[in-house]
């Protein structure tokens, strides 16, 4: 079983490494679905995070149909990720008909030459998940992050199972979205997936003495103990 932790900070990436995860997906503004993180954060996590870093490539929040200006931004971000020695990129694009945007995806994949390719949860908005899966496999995408087109991966576990069966391991289907210690084992059991994606995050509090007036002091961070408790459910002796 492989564990990917979705993180938005260097501290979270380091917590994932200490907890025994295998890699991180690095992004920013996770509460809104995630966008591409800053150059400085990418470099810091690659150099100090302790795990392979897969960077989310998404130029903005909202839908996954991109114009030429946005594609150019994504291509530039992928180029930077290669220069920064990231292990992979996490990409996705849809066309107006609700299918995978093949021309855009091919350009992104070509730019990422040598990096591991994951398709992100744009897939969950594709009108035909099985057709979209065929397209991704034909393009050589190596991993698919998906909730099974449901609000959470647990709720989408039966579609996830069907997707896993269809791939015959040509592509790794990775359940992600709303996975916690309470539902992750059942999601893995039903789906048959061998990759799992979660945050293990908790609310941190900077404390009143460190917070400026008018600013919220709480923020999210992946927690080593929470992560380890989840991972240990799969690694502890029966």
Secondary structure by P-SEA (a helix, b strand, c coil): cbbbbbcccaaaaaaaaaacccccccccccccccccccaaaaaaaaaccccbbbbbbccccccccccaaaaaaaaaaaaaaaaacccbbbbcccccccccaaaaaaaaaaaaccbbbbbcccccccccaaaaaaaaaaaccccccccccccccccaaaaaaaaaaaacccbbbbbbcccccccaaaaaaaacccbbbbccbbbbbccccccccccccbbbbbbaaaaaaaaaaacccc
